[in-house]
Amino acid sequence: MSEPASTSAIPLARESETFLYAIAGLCVAIDVGLGAIVNLVKLPVYLDAVGTIAFALLAGRMGFRGFLLSAFVGAAAFVLTGLVFNPVVFWFIPTQVAIAAYSFYVARPLIGGFVSEVRFGLKQILLMVAVGVGLGIVAGAVSAPIIAYVFGGITGAGASLIVAALLKTGANLFQSVLASGFASEPIDKTIQLFVAGALVRATPSRVRRLFI
């Protein structure tokens, strides 16, 4: 496994920086597209932060500005999704920012190196699962108060079915929303982390070397 990527900013050439912004736009489109599909099908997962996570894994050389761009990718995706498909997601922009922060400052140093390598073994897979579960816990904790107190536990997403089932057992609203998030978010974010990692690995090595 390679050494974790440095968190210090390294200036990029103008061409590389322009290309990075183009990648940011592509990552926004990935978030919007997958989020729209999930919203239409009403799956019990979200899959709407794959682009945000992938960009955070790529943007290491930019330091703090890399995090800001990662957060921008997530926020812009939810603004577009809210305008075109589902206005509910406007409220969850803070969740996207939290996902960007975790992906950039936690996931990238831990898995960024071997995500970009050809060899990928059991140890790396288990670490990615652990990092994905942590990402899910963070996302669920940030989203739970919004779901409970803004939407009364029902957002129209597939996970709302879990909330409704828990409410019938006698649990209070916040407990139901939090439990629903902790039940679905770690699975969802682990899947998203693996998909984002696959996107990074599929990126040509000469492109990865410009940014990681």
VEXGU-585100 format. One record per residue (C-alpha): residue in three letters; residue number from 1; y, x, z. Coordinates in pm, whole numbers, plus 50000, padded with zeros to 5 digits. Each point is the difference from the previous one (the first is absolute). Example, Ala and Ser with C-alpha at 12.3 -4.5 7.8 and 13.67 -1.06 7.14 Angstrom:
VEXGU-585100
ATOM resn resi     v     u     w
ATOM  ALA    1 49550 51230 50780
ATOM  SER    2 50344 50137 49934
***
This chain:
VEXGU-585100
ATOM resn resi     v     u     w
ATOM  MET    1 50000 50000 50000
ATOM  SER    2 50340 50137 49912
ATOM  GLU    3 50285 50054 50242
ATOM  PRO    4 50226 49700 50069
ATOM  ALA    5 50304 49978 49781
ATOM  SER    6 50323 50136 50145
ATOM  THR    7 50249 49746 50130
ATOM  SER    8 50300 50213 49903
ATOM  ALA    9 50190 49904 49689
ATOM  ILE   10 49966 50221 49694
ATOM  PRO   11 50262 49950 49726
ATOM  LEU   12 49858 49853 49682
ATOM  ALA   13 50107 50088 49649
ATOM  ARG   14 50213 49735 49835
ATOM  GLU   15 49719 49905 49762
ATOM  SER   16 49753 49971 50287
ATOM  GLU   17 50237 49785 50202
ATOM  THR   18 50058 49768 49705
ATOM  PHE   19 49625 49971 49953
ATOM  LEU   20 49960 49922 50371
ATOM  TYR   21 50239 49708 49967
ATOM  ALA   22 49796 49875 49706
ATOM  ILE   23 49688 50020 50217
ATOM  ALA   24 50186 49804 50270
ATOM  GLY   25 50067 49723 49748
ATOM  LEU   26 49633 49995 49900
ATOM  CYS   27 49897 49977 50366
ATOM  VAL   28 50235 49703 50049
ATOM  ALA   29 49830 49830 49704
ATOM  ILE   30 49656 50068 50152
ATOM  ASP   31 50103 49838 50330
ATOM  VAL   32 50150 49698 49825
ATOM  GLY   33 49704 49952 49767
ATOM  LEU   34 49727 50024 50264
ATOM  GLY   35 50201 49789 50245
ATOM  ALA   36 50044 49728 49740
ATOM  ILE   37 49627 49990 49926
ATOM  VAL   38 49913 49971 50370
ATOM  ASN   39 50261 49727 50049
ATOM  LEU   40 49858 49798 49712
ATOM  VAL   41 49637 50037 50107
ATOM  LYS   42 50073 49962 50376
ATOM  LEU   43 49781 50291 50104
ATOM  PRO   44 49980 50081 50375
ATOM  VAL   45 50150 50344 49925
ATOM  TYR   46 50334 50107 49851
ATOM  LEU   47 49963 50309 49775
ATOM  ASP   48 50379 50004 49954
ATOM  ALA   49 50077 50350 50128
ATOM  VAL   50 49770 50214 49783
ATOM  GLY   51 50295 50137 49804
ATOM  THR   52 50198 50069 50318
ATOM  ILE   53 49711 50195 50152
ATOM  ALA   54 49932 50193 49679
ATOM  PHE   55 50363 50099 49965
ATOM  ALA   56 50015 50118 50362
ATOM  LEU   57 49695 50219 49937
ATOM  LEU   58 50169 50151 49695
ATOM  ALA   59 50355 50051 50128
ATOM  GLY   60 49937 50270 50260
ATOM  ARG   61 50222 50271 49854
ATOM  MET   62 50308 49782 50040
ATOM  GLY   63 49988 49992 50380
ATOM  PHE   64 50193 49714 50163
ATOM  ARG   65 50127 49885 49661
ATOM  GLY   66 49638 49955 49900
ATOM  PHE   67 49955 49756 50286
ATOM  LEU   68 50319 49817 49905
ATOM  LEU   69 49878 49964 49642
ATOM  SER   70 49660 49881 50124
ATOM  ALA   71 50173 49737 50215
ATOM  PHE   72 50214 49904 49701
ATOM  VAL   73 49687 49950 49787
ATOM  GLY   74 49854 49763 50259
ATOM  ALA   75 50324 49811 50057
ATOM  ALA   76 50080 49969 49629
ATOM  ALA   77 49651 49869 49931
ATOM  PHE   78 50042 49726 50260
ATOM  VAL   79 50347 49909 49873
ATOM  LEU   80 49861 49954 49648
ATOM  THR   81 49692 49817 50127
ATOM  GLY   82 50221 49773 50209
ATOM  LEU   83 50228 49921 49708
ATOM  VAL   84 49720 49931 49750
ATOM  PHE   85 49687 49892 50188
ATOM  ASN   86 50026 49943 50374
ATOM  PRO   87 50326 49992 50204
ATOM  VAL   88 49799 50036 50322
ATOM  VAL   89 49962 50373 49941
ATOM  PHE   90 50374 50066 50048
ATOM  TRP   91 49935 49979 50374
ATOM  PHE   92 49735 50271 49983
ATOM  ILE   93 50214 50279 49860
ATOM  PRO   94 49993 50163 50350
ATOM  THR   95 49620 50013 49967
ATOM  GLN   96 50033 50184 49669
ATOM  VAL   97 50237 50250 50161
ATOM  ALA   98 49750 50053 50284
ATOM  ILE   99 49720 50051 49746
ATOM  ALA  100 50215 50255 49816
ATOM  ALA  101 50078 50184 50325
ATOM  TYR  102 49635 50014 50109
ATOM  SER  103 49881 50099 49654
ATOM  PHE  104 50258 50277 49968
ATOM  TYR  105 49998 50143 50352
ATOM  VAL  106 49639 49934 50108
ATOM  ALA  107 49774 49936 49701
ATOM  ARG  108 50149 50262 49767
ATOM  PRO  109 49968 50298 50238
ATOM  LEU  110 49645 49896 50095
ATOM  ILE  111 49854 49906 49662
ATOM  GLY  112 50256 50098 49737
ATOM  GLY  113 49838 50335 49929
ATOM  PHE  114 49644 49890 49932
ATOM  VAL  115 50105 49675 49831
ATOM  SER  116 50126 50222 49720
ATOM  GLU  117 49686 50218 49992
ATOM  VAL  118 49698 49953 49776
ATOM  ARG  119 49747 50035 50282
ATOM  PHE  120 49987 49703 50235
ATOM  GLY  121 49733 49988 50271
ATOM  LEU  122 49885 49783 50289
ATOM  LYS  123 50240 50161 50248
ATOM  GLN  124 50296 49917 49780
ATOM  ILE  125 49880 49643 49951
ATOM  LEU  126 49961 49944 50375
ATOM  LEU  127 50346 50143 50066
ATOM  MET  128 50148 49772 49735
ATOM  VAL  129 49833 49701 50165
ATOM  ALA  130 50149 50100 50337
ATOM  VAL  131 50345 50049 49847
ATOM  GLY  132 49969 49666 49819
ATOM  VAL  133 49910 49818 50321
ATOM  GLY  134 50303 50156 50169
ATOM  LEU  135 50218 49887 49712
ATOM  GLY  136 49863 49648 50035
ATOM  ILE  137 50073 49991 50372
ATOM  VAL  138 50359 50111 49938
ATOM  ALA  139 50051 49744 49723
ATOM  GLY  140 49843 49721 50206
ATOM  ALA  141 50212 50079 50305
ATOM  VAL  142 50322 49999 49798
ATOM  SER  143 49912 49682 49810
ATOM  ALA  144 49870 49795 50294
ATOM  PRO  145 50338 49904 50155
ATOM  ILE  146 50135 49902 49658
ATOM  ILE  147 49698 49783 49921
ATOM  ALA  148 49997 49838 50344
ATOM  TYR  149 50368 49935 50063
ATOM  VAL  150 50139 49957 49648
ATOM  PHE  151 49712 49817 49832
ATOM  GLY  152 49814 49846 50291
ATOM  GLY  153 49687 50195 49909
ATOM  ILE  154 49964 49860 49648
ATOM  THR  155 50131 50202 49704
ATOM  GLY  156 49779 49868 49720
ATOM  ALA  157 49799 50322 49984
ATOM  GLY  158 49624 49997 50036
ATOM  ALA  159 50027 50146 50351
ATOM  SER  160 50167 49675 50112
ATOM  LEU  161 49654 49843 49992
ATOM  ILE  162 49895 50240 50276
ATOM  VAL  163 50306 49902 50205
ATOM  ALA  164 49918 49631 49962
ATOM  ALA  165 49640 50058 50110
ATOM  LEU  166 50110 50198 50308
ATOM  LEU  167 50254 49733 50097
ATOM  LYS  168 49719 49745 50008
ATOM  THR  169 49822 50213 50259
ATOM  GLY  170 50292 49960 50240
ATOM  ALA  171 50171 50337 49952
ATOM  ASN  172 50379 49993 49998
ATOM  LEU  173 50198 50059 49682
ATOM  PHE  174 50094 50365 50048
ATOM  GLN  175 49649 50094 50115
ATOM  SER  176 49854 49825 49695
ATOM  VAL  177 50238 50173 49759
ATOM  LEU  178 49948 50341 50160
ATOM  ALA  179 49622 49961 50002
ATOM  SER  180 50007 49885 49639
ATOM  GLY  181 50205 50304 49905
ATOM  PHE  182 49773 50241 50184
ATOM  ALA  183 49698 49834 49838
ATOM  SER  184 50127 50014 49641
ATOM  GLU  185 50261 50274 49984
ATOM  PRO  186 49777 50304 50076
ATOM  ILE  187 49758 49893 49726
ATOM  ASP  188 50281 49926 49758
ATOM  LYS  189 50192 50321 50066
ATOM  THR  190 49686 50214 49987
ATOM  ILE  191 49923 49853 49658
ATOM  GLN  192 50360 50059 49893
ATOM  LEU  193 49989 50361 50124
ATOM  PHE  194 49687 50071 49796
ATOM  VAL  195 50151 49836 49691
ATOM  ALA  196 50324 50194 50047
ATOM  GLY  197 49801 50320 50047
ATOM  ALA  198 49809 49928 49681
ATOM  LEU  199 50328 49955 49813
ATOM  VAL  200 50126 50334 50131
ATOM  ARG  201 49672 50170 49902
ATOM  ALA  202 50023 49843 49654
ATOM  THR  203 50349 50144 49952
ATOM  PRO  204 49986 50314 49783
ATOM  SER  205 49989 50314 50214
ATOM  ARG  206 50308 50145 49833
ATOM  VAL  207 50193 49694 50112
ATOM  ARG  208 49863 50009 50356
ATOM  ARG  209 50100 50364 50034
ATOM  LEU  210 50362 49906 49935
ATOM  PHE  211 50019 49782 50309
ATOM  ILE  212 49720 50055 50255
***
